[in-house]
Amino acid sequence: MAKRGGKGGARTTGERLKLLAVVAVAVVALVFAVQGGEYGTTDLWRQKQRRSRLLGSIDSLQHVVDSLKRYKHRLQTDAALQERIAREEFGMVRGNKELLYRFAEPEDTTRDSSGVAP
């Protein structure tokens, strides 16, 4: 039987522990390089998801802005729309050549909450 000896032989416990420590440090460094830090893999995935949500939000808000711009233009140029808003929102009525105010009847404040006069 051939006798193992010298450098090519079996490793001692101390050499095995050194090798295990080097391998463990290398694995930890690799995991930290891929996963850890500010730009880790999961952080990049979260940023990508957030970016897609924000782009969807921007698109939705852009539609709202466009419709409000169209409404503003209509409001400035469309006399029928202006008249309808004056009637509905401000209680105005049309006279011969002008819009007139229509005042509502004042509420009866002499009654209490039970509906009985004092």
N, C-alpha and C positions, 0 to 999 in steps of 0.2 A: 504494500500500500504506500502511496506517495504521501509524504509528510508536507503539510502546508506550513509555510513559514514566511517570515519577512513581511513585505508590504502587500502581497497578493493574497494573504491568508484571511482567516476569519477576523471580523472586526470585534473590537472590544466593546464593552458596554458604554464607555465614554465616547467612543467614536460614533456609535449608533445614536446616542443622545444628541451629539453635535449635529449629525445629519438630519435627525428628526427636527431639531430646532431650526435649522436652515430651511428645511422644507416648509415648516409651519410659518416661518416669517415670510417666505416667498408666497405662500397661499394667502396669508393675511394681506400682504401688499397687493396681490392681484385682485382680491375681493374689494379692497378699498379703492383701487384704481378704477374698477368697473362700477361699483355701487356707491362708494362714499363721496363725500365732498359736496360742493354746491351744485355741480352739474352731474350728479349721479344718474344712473339709468332711470330709476323711478321718478326722480325730479324732472328729467327731460320728458317723460311720458305725461306727467301732470301738467307741465308747461304746454305741451302740444294740445292736450284736452282743453286747457283754459284758453288757449289761442283760438281754437275752433269755436268755443262758446262765445268769445268776444267778437269774432268775425260774424257770427250769426246775429249777435246783438247789434252790431254796427249796421248790418244789412237791414234789419228790422227798423232801426231808428232812421235810416236813410229813407225808407219808404214813408215813414211818418212825416219827415221833413219835406219830402217831395209833395205829399198830399196837402200839407199845410201851406206850402208855397202856391199850389194851384188854387186853394181856397182863398188865400189872401188876394191873388190876382182877380178871382171872380168877385170878391167882395168889393174891390176897388173899381171894377168896371161894369158889373151887372146891376142895373137899377132895380130889377125885379127882386133880386136877392136882398139888396139893401132895404127895399120896402118891406119885404117879408120879415126881416130881422127887426126892423123898427116896430112893426105891429106885434110880433111875438114877444120880444124881449123888453121893449120899452112901453108897451101899451098905447102906441100912437095909432090914430085913425087918419084916413086920407080925407082931406077937404077938397075943394074945387081945384086949387092949384098948389096946395101945401099940405104938409102933414100937421095934424093937430094933436095935442096931448089929450088923453082920456083919463080922467081921475077916477079912481075907484071910490066906492062909498066908504066912509070911515067906519071902522069897527066900533061896536057898542062896548065901551069899556066900563060902563056902570054896572054890569052884571058880574058876579063873582064866578068862581069855577063851577059851582053847582047849578048855574043857570037861573038863579033866583035874583030878582032885583032887590036892592037894599031898601 
